[in-house]
């Protein structure tokens, strides 16, 4: 009998305060977890996961976010 698999799916979604573009930070940055930030999956309420600088892929507006799980 063939094994069936279930795959985890994860996103880190936010909305740009300038243009209201809704996007997934993990898709916007292919190297998110390997970028040297030290951020771990589902990390929240830590010094690394607060005031994290991001850039909107639509309008390039830079802003800060706090990660929530």
Chimera marker file (.cmm) of the C-alpha trace (Angstrom):
<marker_set name="trace">
<marker id="1" x="0.000" y="0.000" z="0.000" r="1" g="1" b="0" radius="0.5"/>
<marker id="2" x="1.350" y="3.426" z="-0.958" r="1" g="1" b="0" radius="0.5"/>
<marker id="3" x="2.011" y="5.929" z="1.790" r="1" g="1" b="0" radius="0.5"/>
<marker id="4" x="0.098" y="9.173" z="1.669" r="1" g="1" b="0" radius="0.5"/>
<marker id="5" x="1.703" y="12.333" z="2.897" r="1" g="1" b="0" radius="0.5"/>
<marker id="6" x="0.429" y="15.461" z="4.578" r="1" g="1" b="0" radius="0.5"/>
<marker id="7" x="2.425" y="18.633" z="4.086" r="1" g="1" b="0" radius="0.5"/>
<marker id="8" x="2.734" y="21.529" z="6.472" r="1" g="1" b="0" radius="0.5"/>
<marker id="9" x="1.971" y="24.922" z="5.021" r="1" g="1" b="0" radius="0.5"/>
<marker id="10" x="3.062" y="28.131" z="6.681" r="1" g="1" b="0" radius="0.5"/>
<marker id="11" x="2.701" y="31.834" z="5.937" r="1" g="1" b="0" radius="0.5"/>
<marker id="12" x="3.579" y="35.092" z="7.660" r="1" g="1" b="0" radius="0.5"/>
<marker id="13" x="1.003" y="37.536" z="6.345" r="1" g="1" b="0" radius="0.5"/>
<marker id="14" x="0.853" y="41.300" z="6.661" r="1" g="1" b="0" radius="0.5"/>
<marker id="15" x="-0.678" y="44.327" z="4.962" r="1" g="1" b="0" radius="0.5"/>
<marker id="16" x="1.333" y="47.305" z="3.752" r="1" g="1" b="0" radius="0.5"/>
<marker id="17" x="0.227" y="50.439" z="5.629" r="1" g="1" b="0" radius="0.5"/>
<marker id="18" x="0.859" y="52.565" z="2.537" r="1" g="1" b="0" radius="0.5"/>
<marker id="19" x="-0.835" y="50.696" z="-0.337" r="1" g="1" b="0" radius="0.5"/>
<marker id="20" x="-2.879" y="48.042" z="1.546" r="1" g="1" b="0" radius="0.5"/>
<marker id="21" x="-1.177" y="45.234" z="-0.372" r="1" g="1" b="0" radius="0.5"/>
<marker id="22" x="-1.662" y="41.946" z="1.530" r="1" g="1" b="0" radius="0.5"/>
<marker id="23" x="1.331" y="39.634" z="1.225" r="1" g="1" b="0" radius="0.5"/>
<marker id="24" x="3.186" y="36.712" z="2.747" r="1" g="1" b="0" radius="0.5"/>
<marker id="25" x="6.642" y="37.663" z="4.040" r="1" g="1" b="0" radius="0.5"/>
<marker id="26" x="7.852" y="34.100" z="3.514" r="1" g="1" b="0" radius="0.5"/>
<marker id="27" x="6.999" y="34.259" z="-0.193" r="1" g="1" b="0" radius="0.5"/>
<marker id="28" x="8.291" y="37.809" z="-0.589" r="1" g="1" b="0" radius="0.5"/>
<marker id="29" x="11.713" y="36.737" z="0.734" r="1" g="1" b="0" radius="0.5"/>
<marker id="30" x="12.761" y="33.264" z="-0.465" r="1" g="1" b="0" radius="0.5"/>
<marker id="31" x="15.678" y="33.271" z="1.979" r="1" g="1" b="0" radius="0.5"/>
<marker id="32" x="13.680" y="34.461" z="5.003" r="1" g="1" b="0" radius="0.5"/>
<marker id="33" x="14.865" y="31.839" z="7.511" r="1" g="1" b="0" radius="0.5"/>
<marker id="34" x="18.452" y="31.809" z="6.200" r="1" g="1" b="0" radius="0.5"/>
<marker id="35" x="18.927" y="35.586" z="6.123" r="1" g="1" b="0" radius="0.5"/>
<marker id="36" x="20.862" y="35.690" z="9.405" r="1" g="1" b="0" radius="0.5"/>
<marker id="37" x="17.969" y="37.121" z="11.433" r="1" g="1" b="0" radius="0.5"/>
<marker id="38" x="17.831" y="34.036" z="13.662" r="1" g="1" b="0" radius="0.5"/>
<marker id="39" x="14.018" y="34.007" z="13.407" r="1" g="1" b="0" radius="0.5"/>
<marker id="40" x="12.486" y="30.555" z="13.931" r="1" g="1" b="0" radius="0.5"/>
<marker id="41" x="9.159" y="29.291" z="12.629" r="1" g="1" b="0" radius="0.5"/>
<marker id="42" x="6.182" y="30.521" z="14.693" r="1" g="1" b="0" radius="0.5"/>
<marker id="43" x="8.442" y="32.752" z="16.815" r="1" g="1" b="0" radius="0.5"/>
<marker id="44" x="6.577" y="35.616" z="18.427" r="1" g="1" b="0" radius="0.5"/>
<marker id="45" x="6.871" y="38.028" z="21.339" r="1" g="1" b="0" radius="0.5"/>
<marker id="46" x="10.664" y="37.973" z="21.301" r="1" g="1" b="0" radius="0.5"/>
<marker id="47" x="13.188" y="40.713" z="20.667" r="1" g="1" b="0" radius="0.5"/>
<marker id="48" x="13.898" y="39.257" z="17.192" r="1" g="1" b="0" radius="0.5"/>
<marker id="49" x="10.210" y="39.080" z="16.240" r="1" g="1" b="0" radius="0.5"/>
<marker id="50" x="9.311" y="42.660" z="17.221" r="1" g="1" b="0" radius="0.5"/>
<marker id="51" x="9.913" y="45.740" z="15.070" r="1" g="1" b="0" radius="0.5"/>
<marker id="52" x="11.064" y="43.533" z="12.181" r="1" g="1" b="0" radius="0.5"/>
<marker id="53" x="11.798" y="45.654" z="9.104" r="1" g="1" b="0" radius="0.5"/>
<marker id="54" x="10.022" y="44.628" z="5.902" r="1" g="1" b="0" radius="0.5"/>
<marker id="55" x="9.537" y="46.087" z="2.451" r="1" g="1" b="0" radius="0.5"/>
<marker id="56" x="6.307" y="45.854" z="0.487" r="1" g="1" b="0" radius="0.5"/>
<marker id="57" x="6.843" y="43.911" z="-2.757" r="1" g="1" b="0" radius="0.5"/>
<marker id="58" x="4.170" y="46.045" z="-4.453" r="1" g="1" b="0" radius="0.5"/>
<marker id="59" x="5.165" y="49.653" z="-3.605" r="1" g="1" b="0" radius="0.5"/>
<marker id="60" x="8.544" y="49.072" z="-1.858" r="1" g="1" b="0" radius="0.5"/>
<marker id="61" x="7.369" y="50.959" z="1.238" r="1" g="1" b="0" radius="0.5"/>
<marker id="62" x="9.506" y="50.022" z="4.249" r="1" g="1" b="0" radius="0.5"/>
<marker id="63" x="7.816" y="49.481" z="7.607" r="1" g="1" b="0" radius="0.5"/>
<marker id="64" x="8.098" y="47.423" z="10.787" r="1" g="1" b="0" radius="0.5"/>
<marker id="65" x="5.955" y="44.510" z="11.950" r="1" g="1" b="0" radius="0.5"/>
<marker id="66" x="5.646" y="42.393" z="15.083" r="1" g="1" b="0" radius="0.5"/>
<marker id="67" x="5.159" y="38.679" z="14.443" r="1" g="1" b="0" radius="0.5"/>
<marker id="68" x="2.136" y="36.959" z="16.012" r="1" g="1" b="0" radius="0.5"/>
<marker id="69" x="1.236" y="33.315" z="16.238" r="1" g="1" b="0" radius="0.5"/>
<link id1="1" id2="2" r="1" g="1" b="0" radius="0.2"/>
<link id1="2" id2="3" r="1" g="1" b="0" radius="0.2"/>
<link id1="3" id2="4" r="1" g="1" b="0" radius="0.2"/>
<link id1="4" id2="5" r="1" g="1" b="0" radius="0.2"/>
<link id1="5" id2="6" r="1" g="1" b="0" radius="0.2"/>
<link id1="6" id2="7" r="1" g="1" b="0" radius="0.2"/>
<link id1="7" id2="8" r="1" g="1" b="0" radius="0.2"/>
<link id1="8" id2="9" r="1" g="1" b="0" radius="0.2"/>
<link id1="9" id2="10" r="1" g="1" b="0" radius="0.2"/>
<link id1="10" id2="11" r="1" g="1" b="0" radius="0.2"/>
<link id1="11" id2="12" r="1" g="1" b="0" radius="0.2"/>
<link id1="12" id2="13" r="1" g="1" b="0" radius="0.2"/>
<link id1="13" id2="14" r="1" g="1" b="0" radius="0.2"/>
<link id1="14" id2="15" r="1" g="1" b="0" radius="0.2"/>
<link id1="15" id2="16" r="1" g="1" b="0" radius="0.2"/>
<link id1="16" id2="17" r="1" g="1" b="0" radius="0.2"/>
<link id1="17" id2="18" r="1" g="1" b="0" radius="0.2"/>
<link id1="18" id2="19" r="1" g="1" b="0" radius="0.2"/>
<link id1="19" id2="20" r="1" g="1" b="0" radius="0.2"/>
<link id1="20" id2="21" r="1" g="1" b="0" radius="0.2"/>
<link id1="21" id2="22" r="1" g="1" b="0" radius="0.2"/>
<link id1="22" id2="23" r="1" g="1" b="0" radius="0.2"/>
<link id1="23" id2="24" r="1" g="1" b="0" radius="0.2"/>
<link id1="24" id2="25" r="1" g="1" b="0" radius="0.2"/>
<link id1="25" id2="26" r="1" g="1" b="0" radius="0.2"/>
<link id1="26" id2="27" r="1" g="1" b="0" radius="0.2"/>
<link id1="27" id2="28" r="1" g="1" b="0" radius="0.2"/>
<link id1="28" id2="29" r="1" g="1" b="0" radius="0.2"/>
<link id1="29" id2="30" r="1" g="1" b="0" radius="0.2"/>
<link id1="30" id2="31" r="1" g="1" b="0" radius="0.2"/>
<link id1="31" id2="32" r="1" g="1" b="0" radius="0.2"/>
<link id1="32" id2="33" r="1" g="1" b="0" radius="0.2"/>
<link id1="33" id2="34" r="1" g="1" b="0" radius="0.2"/>
<link id1="34" id2="35" r="1" g="1" b="0" radius="0.2"/>
<link id1="35" id2="36" r="1" g="1" b="0" radius="0.2"/>
<link id1="36" id2="37" r="1" g="1" b="0" radius="0.2"/>
<link id1="37" id2="38" r="1" g="1" b="0" radius="0.2"/>
<link id1="38" id2="39" r="1" g="1" b="0" radius="0.2"/>
<link id1="39" id2="40" r="1" g="1" b="0" radius="0.2"/>
<link id1="40" id2="41" r="1" g="1" b="0" radius="0.2"/>
<link id1="41" id2="42" r="1" g="1" b="0" radius="0.2"/>
<link id1="42" id2="43" r="1" g="1" b="0" radius="0.2"/>
<link id1="43" id2="44" r="1" g="1" b="0" radius="0.2"/>
<link id1="44" id2="45" r="1" g="1" b="0" radius="0.2"/>
<link id1="45" id2="46" r="1" g="1" b="0" radius="0.2"/>
<link id1="46" id2="47" r="1" g="1" b="0" radius="0.2"/>
<link id1="47" id2="48" r="1" g="1" b="0" radius="0.2"/>
<link id1="48" id2="49" r="1" g="1" b="0" radius="0.2"/>
<link id1="49" id2="50" r="1" g="1" b="0" radius="0.2"/>
<link id1="50" id2="51" r="1" g="1" b="0" radius="0.2"/>
<link id1="51" id2="52" r="1" g="1" b="0" radius="0.2"/>
<link id1="52" id2="53" r="1" g="1" b="0" radius="0.2"/>
<link id1="53" id2="54" r="1" g="1" b="0" radius="0.2"/>
<link id1="54" id2="55" r="1" g="1" b="0" radius="0.2"/>
<link id1="55" id2="56" r="1" g="1" b="0" radius="0.2"/>
<link id1="56" id2="57" r="1" g="1" b="0" radius="0.2"/>
<link id1="57" id2="58" r="1" g="1" b="0" radius="0.2"/>
<link id1="58" id2="59" r="1" g="1" b="0" radius="0.2"/>
<link id1="59" id2="60" r="1" g="1" b="0" radius="0.2"/>
<link id1="60" id2="61" r="1" g="1" b="0" radius="0.2"/>
<link id1="61" id2="62" r="1" g="1" b="0" radius="0.2"/>
<link id1="62" id2="63" r="1" g="1" b="0" radius="0.2"/>
<link id1="63" id2="64" r="1" g="1" b="0" radius="0.2"/>
<link id1="64" id2="65" r="1" g="1" b="0" radius="0.2"/>
<link id1="65" id2="66" r="1" g="1" b="0" radius="0.2"/>
<link id1="66" id2="67" r="1" g="1" b="0" radius="0.2"/>
<link id1="67" id2="68" r="1" g="1" b="0" radius="0.2"/>
<link id1="68" id2="69" r="1" g="1" b="0" radius="0.2"/>
</marker_set>
